[in-house]
Amino acid sequence: MSDIPPATPPTGDSHTPVGHQGARVEISQRPALALNGWFGVVVVALCIWWIILAVNAGSRWVWVPLVIGVLVALSLVVVPPGQTSVVQFFGRYVGTVRRPGFWWVLPLTIRHRVSVRVRNFETNRLKVNDSDGNPVEIAAIVVWQVADTARSTYAVENYENFVSVQAEAALRHVANTHPYDGGENRQTTLRGSTDVVAGELAAEVAERVSIAGVEIVEVRISHLAYAQEIAQAMLRRQQANAVVAARSRIVEGAVGMVELALGRLAEHDVVELDEERKASMVSNLMVVLCGDQPPSPIVNAGSLYT
């Protein structure tokens, strides 16, 4: 009978394994036992001196210092800045050497070098549908760093590929939840709320890759556009919306100016206008203020009523 526990039902944790068995690697980073590497150099030097004495004395135990010296020499490791050494002893994780320098670790171990430097990459340009169903092209730049070297080594097969795939999956999900451009009535859009969308994207990517011991520093959208098949139609719609908005603003300003002109004329008793002349004046002012072309003035030498 299998000793793997049965799968647990899904909970609110997005990292709860799903499937038939739900097996996952539960491991966390811890410091490895490491001594200063120069102690190992001293031990190797003593072993060499021991070998020389044993050879001169004709001793048959010359293999003892030889084996000790080889084991100690193979246990020396150099950790440069920005790098770590994950130590594995006969299939068991024993710790990570994070401090840069020259170290002597446990003999007969396998070391995996893992970089903890800040890295970044740009996702592919993905074609997705926004919340309104419009196809858009979107890409993002992801800045990330390995925080837990044990998880990045043992919890996933390839943590670099894992981060890349999960970042694209999160980008698709976030793009599907917001419209590309919803106008003034929408609060959050892909084009108008890039900071908000970038924050949501960074949070979702960080949640997805935490199982691999990776931290997300920053996520920014690097490319955003309508797909080519609807780009021209959407451009015409944006131009129409801009024209309508501009016309509304012009009419609103023209009405204010007409009100101001009539009020100033009445306030200073410049001229006394009846309702018909006021209507004619309002009509002329609106034509002048709202027209696309400069007006051509016509001087009326007669009466308005003839």
C-alpha positions as CSV (number, residue, x, y, z in Angstrom):
1,M,0.0,0.0,0.0
2,S,1.3,3.4,-0.8
3,D,2.5,5.6,2.1
4,I,1.6,8.8,0.3
5,P,-1.2,10.6,2.2
6,P,-4.5,11.2,0.3
7,A,-5.1,14.6,-1.3
8,T,-6.8,17.2,0.9
9,P,-9.7,19.2,-0.4
10,P,-8.9,22.6,-1.9
11,T,-8.8,25.5,0.5
12,G,-8.3,29.3,0.2
13,D,-4.6,28.8,-0.2
14,S,-3.8,29.0,-3.9
15,H,-0.7,26.8,-3.4
16,T,-2.7,23.8,-2.0
17,P,-1.8,20.9,-4.2
18,V,-4.6,19.4,-6.4
19,G,-4.7,16.1,-8.1
20,H,-4.6,12.5,-7.2
21,Q,-1.9,12.6,-4.5
22,G,-1.1,16.2,-4.0
23,A,2.6,15.5,-3.2
24,R,4.9,18.5,-2.8
25,V,8.3,19.2,-1.4
26,E,8.2,20.8,2.0
27,I,11.6,22.3,2.7
28,S,13.1,25.6,3.9
29,Q,16.5,27.1,3.8
30,R,18.8,26.8,6.8
31,P,22.5,27.6,7.2
32,A,25.0,24.9,6.5
33,L,27.9,23.9,8.8
34,A,31.0,25.5,7.3
35,L,34.4,26.3,8.7
36,N,37.0,28.8,7.3
37,G,38.5,27.2,4.3
38,W,42.0,28.0,5.4
39,F,41.6,25.4,8.2
40,G,41.1,22.8,5.4
41,V,44.2,24.0,3.7
42,V,46.1,23.5,6.9
43,V,44.7,19.9,7.2
44,V,45.7,19.2,3.5
45,A,49.2,20.5,4.2
46,L,49.5,18.2,7.3
47,C,48.2,15.3,5.2
48,I,50.9,15.9,2.6
49,W,53.6,16.1,5.4
50,W,52.2,12.8,6.8
51,I,52.3,11.1,3.4
52,I,56.0,12.2,3.0
53,L,56.9,10.8,6.4
54,A,54.9,7.5,5.7
55,V,56.7,7.1,2.3
56,N,60.1,7.7,3.8
57,A,59.3,5.2,6.7
58,G,57.9,2.6,4.2
59,S,54.6,2.5,6.1
60,R,51.7,0.7,4.5
61,W,49.3,3.2,6.1
62,V,50.2,5.9,3.6
63,W,46.7,5.6,2.1
64,V,45.1,7.1,5.2
65,P,46.5,10.6,4.9
66,L,46.0,10.4,1.2
67,V,42.3,9.7,1.6
68,I,41.9,12.3,4.3
69,G,43.7,14.9,2.2
70,V,41.6,14.2,-0.9
71,L,38.3,14.4,1.1
72,V,39.2,17.7,2.7
73,A,40.4,19.2,-0.6
74,L,37.2,18.2,-2.3
75,S,35.2,19.8,0.6
76,L,36.7,23.2,0.0
77,V,34.3,25.6,-1.7
78,V,34.5,29.3,-2.8
79,V,31.3,31.3,-2.6
80,P,31.6,34.6,-4.6
81,P,29.3,37.6,-3.7
82,G,25.8,37.2,-5.0
83,Q,26.1,33.4,-5.0
84,T,25.3,30.6,-2.6
85,S,26.2,27.0,-2.3
86,V,23.4,24.5,-1.5
87,V,24.9,21.5,0.3
88,Q,23.5,18.0,-0.1
89,F,24.8,15.0,1.8
90,F,23.8,11.6,0.4
91,G,20.4,12.9,-0.9
92,R,19.7,15.0,2.2
93,Y,19.6,18.7,2.3
94,V,22.0,19.9,5.1
95,G,22.0,23.6,4.6
96,T,23.1,26.6,2.4
97,V,26.4,28.6,2.6
98,R,25.2,32.2,1.9
99,R,28.2,34.1,3.2
100,P,30.8,34.9,0.5
101,G,34.3,33.6,1.1
102,F,36.4,30.5,1.2
103,W,34.7,27.6,3.2
104,W,35.3,24.1,4.3
105,V,32.0,22.1,4.3
106,L,31.0,18.6,5.2
107,P,33.0,16.0,3.1
108,L,31.3,13.7,0.6
109,T,28.6,16.3,-0.2
110,I,27.2,17.6,-3.5
111,R,27.1,21.4,-3.8
112,H,24.7,23.3,-6.1
113,R,25.5,26.9,-6.8
114,V,22.4,29.2,-6.8
115,S,22.6,32.9,-7.6
116,V,20.7,35.3,-5.3
117,R,21.4,38.4,-7.5
118,V,18.5,40.5,-8.7
119,R,17.4,39.4,-12.2
120,N,14.9,40.5,-14.7
121,F,13.3,39.3,-17.9
122,E,10.5,40.5,-20.3
123,T,7.6,38.2,-21.0
124,N,6.5,37.3,-24.5
125,R,3.9,39.6,-26.2
126,L,0.8,37.7,-25.3
127,K,-2.5,38.1,-27.2
128,V,-5.3,38.0,-24.6
129,N,-8.9,39.2,-24.3
130,D,-9.6,42.0,-21.8
131,S,-12.8,42.0,-19.7
132,D,-14.8,43.4,-22.6
133,G,-13.7,40.6,-24.9
134,N,-11.4,42.8,-27.0
135,P,-8.1,41.1,-28.1
136,V,-5.1,43.0,-26.9
137,E,-1.3,42.5,-26.9
138,I,0.4,42.8,-23.6
139,A,3.9,42.2,-22.2
140,A,5.6,42.9,-18.8
141,I,9.0,43.2,-17.3
142,V,9.5,41.1,-14.1
143,V,12.3,41.8,-11.6
144,W,12.9,38.9,-9.2
145,Q,15.4,37.4,-6.8
146,V,15.9,34.0,-5.2
147,A,15.1,34.3,-1.4
148,D,15.0,30.6,-0.4
149,T,17.7,28.6,-2.1
150,A,16.4,25.3,-0.7
151,R,13.0,25.7,-2.3
152,S,14.4,27.0,-5.6
153,T,16.6,23.9,-5.8
154,Y,14.3,21.1,-4.5
155,A,10.7,22.4,-4.7
156,V,10.5,22.9,-8.4
157,E,12.3,21.3,-11.4
158,N,13.7,24.5,-12.9
159,Y,13.0,27.7,-11.0
160,E,14.0,30.0,-13.8
161,N,11.5,28.4,-16.2
162,F,8.9,28.2,-13.4
163,V,9.1,32.0,-12.8
164,S,8.8,32.7,-16.5
165,V,5.7,30.5,-17.1
166,Q,4.0,31.7,-13.9
167,A,4.6,35.3,-14.8
168,E,2.9,34.9,-18.2
169,A,0.0,33.0,-16.5
170,A,-0.5,35.9,-14.0
171,L,-0.2,38.4,-16.8
172,R,-3.0,36.7,-18.8
173,H,-5.2,36.5,-15.7
174,V,-4.8,40.2,-14.8
175,A,-5.4,41.3,-18.4
176,N,-8.6,39.3,-18.5
177,T,-10.0,41.1,-15.4
178,H,-9.7,44.7,-16.7
179,P,-10.8,46.5,-19.8
180,Y,-8.3,48.1,-22.1
181,D,-9.8,51.5,-22.0
182,G,-13.2,52.0,-20.4
183,G,-13.5,55.8,-20.7
184,E,-14.2,58.1,-17.8
185,N,-16.8,55.8,-16.1
186,R,-14.3,53.0,-15.5
187,Q,-12.0,53.2,-12.5
188,T,-9.4,50.7,-13.4
189,T,-8.2,50.1,-17.0
190,L,-5.1,48.5,-18.5
191,R,-4.2,51.7,-20.3
192,G,-5.3,54.4,-17.8
193,S,-4.4,52.7,-14.5
194,T,-0.9,51.2,-15.2
195,D,0.3,51.6,-11.7
196,V,-2.7,49.8,-10.2
197,V,-2.5,47.0,-12.7
198,A,1.2,46.7,-12.2
199,G,0.6,46.3,-8.4
200,E,-2.0,43.7,-8.9
201,L,0.3,41.8,-11.3
202,A,3.2,41.9,-8.9
203,A,1.1,40.6,-6.1
204,E,-0.2,37.7,-8.2
205,V,3.2,36.8,-9.6
206,A,4.7,36.8,-6.1
207,E,1.9,34.5,-4.8
208,R,2.4,32.1,-7.7
209,V,6.2,31.8,-7.4
210,S,6.5,31.8,-3.6
211,I,6.5,28.0,-3.7
212,A,9.8,28.1,-5.5
213,G,11.4,30.4,-2.9
214,V,11.4,33.4,-5.2
215,E,10.6,37.0,-4.3
216,I,9.2,39.6,-6.8
217,V,10.9,43.0,-6.7
218,E,8.8,44.8,-9.3
219,V,6.6,44.1,-12.3
220,R,5.9,46.7,-14.9
221,I,3.9,46.6,-18.2
222,S,6.3,47.1,-21.1
223,H,3.9,46.7,-24.0
224,L,0.2,47.3,-24.4
225,A,-1.8,47.7,-27.6
226,Y,-4.9,46.4,-29.3
227,A,-4.4,43.4,-31.5
228,Q,-3.8,44.1,-35.2
229,E,-7.2,42.8,-36.4
230,I,-9.1,45.5,-34.3
231,A,-6.5,48.2,-34.0
232,Q,-7.9,50.4,-36.8
233,A,-11.5,50.1,-35.6
234,M,-10.5,50.9,-32.0
235,L,-8.4,53.8,-33.2
236,R,-11.4,55.3,-35.0
237,R,-13.6,54.7,-31.9
238,Q,-11.0,56.5,-29.7
239,Q,-10.9,59.4,-32.2
240,A,-14.7,59.6,-32.2
241,N,-14.7,59.6,-28.4
242,A,-12.1,62.4,-28.3
243,V,-14.1,64.5,-30.8
244,V,-17.3,64.1,-28.8
245,A,-15.5,65.0,-25.6
246,A,-13.9,68.0,-27.2
247,R,-17.2,69.2,-28.6
248,S,-18.9,68.8,-25.2
249,R,-16.2,70.9,-23.7
250,I,-16.4,73.6,-26.4
251,V,-20.2,73.8,-26.0
252,E,-19.9,74.0,-22.3
253,G,-17.4,76.8,-22.6
254,A,-19.5,78.6,-25.2
255,V,-22.6,78.6,-23.1
256,G,-20.7,80.1,-20.2
257,M,-19.3,82.8,-22.4
258,V,-22.7,83.7,-23.8
259,E,-24.1,83.8,-20.3
260,L,-21.3,86.1,-19.2
261,A,-21.7,88.4,-22.3
262,L,-25.5,88.8,-21.7
263,G,-25.0,89.4,-18.0
264,R,-22.3,92.1,-18.6
265,L,-24.4,93.9,-21.2
266,A,-27.4,93.9,-18.9
267,E,-25.3,94.9,-15.9
268,H,-23.8,98.0,-17.5
269,D,-26.8,99.0,-19.6
270,V,-24.8,98.9,-22.8
271,V,-27.8,98.0,-24.9
272,E,-31.4,97.0,-24.2
273,L,-32.3,93.7,-25.9
274,D,-35.7,92.1,-26.2
275,E,-36.2,88.3,-26.3
276,E,-35.9,88.1,-30.1
277,R,-32.6,90.1,-30.2
278,K,-31.2,88.0,-27.3
279,A,-32.0,84.9,-29.3
280,S,-30.3,86.2,-32.4
281,M,-27.3,87.3,-30.4
282,V,-27.1,83.9,-28.6
283,S,-27.3,82.1,-32.0
284,N,-24.6,84.2,-33.5
285,L,-22.3,83.8,-30.5
286,M,-22.7,80.0,-30.5
287,V,-21.9,79.8,-34.2
288,V,-18.8,81.9,-33.7
289,L,-17.6,80.0,-30.6
290,C,-18.4,76.5,-31.7
291,G,-17.5,76.7,-35.4
292,D,-14.5,74.8,-36.8
293,Q,-13.6,77.6,-39.2
294,P,-13.0,81.3,-38.4
295,P,-16.2,83.3,-38.8
296,S,-16.7,85.9,-41.6
297,P,-18.4,88.9,-40.1
298,I,-21.3,90.6,-41.9
299,V,-22.2,94.1,-41.0
300,N,-26.0,94.6,-40.8
301,A,-26.8,98.3,-41.6
302,G,-30.6,97.8,-41.4
303,S,-33.0,96.8,-38.7
304,L,-33.3,93.3,-37.4
305,Y,-37.1,93.5,-38.1
306,T,-36.9,94.5,-41.8
